[in-house]
Amino acid sequence: MNIFVGNLATETSETELTSLFQAFGQVKSVQVMRELFSGASKGFGFVEMPGKAHSLAAISALDGKDLNGKPLRVNEAMGRSGGRR
């Protein structure tokens, strides 16, 4: 399942998100979205977990959790056609 993670602090790294989500199961991939030229975080990213049960547990536990001083917004990612902007 692909999971949207929003409201990330600018210093949040892929390694940090991997560690956070691994507490709930296997993490297939993590990507913090960044500005093309500056490399600065856009404040959101995606985590892919292979198991639906583990993904749902992570979403439930981490939505609203404070990370680097900001409450995370965590939910199932929408497809590109109807996704977030």
C-alpha positions in Angstrom: 0.0 0.0 0.0 1.2 3.5 -0.8 1.0 5.9 2.1 0.9 9.7 1.9 2.9 11.4 4.7 2.3 15.2 4.9 3.2 18.1 7.1 6.9 17.0 7.2 9.4 19.3 8.8 12.1 20.4 6.3 14.8 18.4 8.0 12.9 15.1 7.9 14.8 12.5 6.0 14.0 9.2 4.2 16.0 7.4 6.9 13.9 8.9 9.7 10.6 7.9 8.0 11.9 4.4 7.3 12.7 3.9 11.0 9.3 5.3 12.0 7.3 3.0 9.7 9.4 -0.1 10.2 7.9 -0.4 13.7 4.7 -1.5 11.9 6.2 -3.9 9.3 8.3 -4.1 6.2 9.0 -0.9 4.3 9.4 -1.3 0.6 10.3 2.3 -0.3 10.4 5.8 1.1 10.5 9.1 -0.8 10.5 12.6 0.6 9.4 14.9 -2.3 12.0 17.7 -3.0 12.2 20.8 -5.1 14.0 20.0 -8.4 16.8 22.6 -8.2 17.2 23.5 -4.6 16.7 20.0 -3.2 14.6 21.4 -0.3 11.8 19.3 1.0 8.3 20.0 -0.2 6.9 19.0 3.1 5.4 15.6 2.1 6.4 12.2 0.9 5.4 8.6 0.4 6.0 5.3 2.1 5.3 2.0 0.4 4.5 -1.0 2.6 3.7 -4.4 1.1 1.1 -5.5 3.7 -2.3 -3.9 3.9 -2.8 -4.7 7.6 0.6 -3.3 8.5 0.0 -0.2 6.4 -3.4 0.5 8.1 -1.8 0.0 11.5 0.9 2.5 10.6 -1.6 5.0 9.3 -3.8 4.7 12.4 -0.8 5.0 14.8 1.1 7.8 13.1 -1.6 10.2 11.9 -1.2 13.2 14.1 2.0 11.9 15.7 4.6 14.7 16.3 7.8 14.3 14.3 10.5 17.1 14.4 8.0 19.4 16.0 5.1 19.0 13.5 2.1 16.7 13.6 2.1 14.2 10.7 -0.8 13.8 8.3 -0.8 10.1 7.3 -3.3 8.4 5.1 -3.6 6.1 2.1 -2.2 7.8 -1.0 -4.6 8.7 -3.8 -3.8 7.7 -7.4 -2.1 10.3 -9.6 -5.4 11.1 -11.4 -7.2 12.1 -8.3 -4.3 12.8 -6.0 -3.3 15.5 -3.7 -1.7 18.8 -4.8 
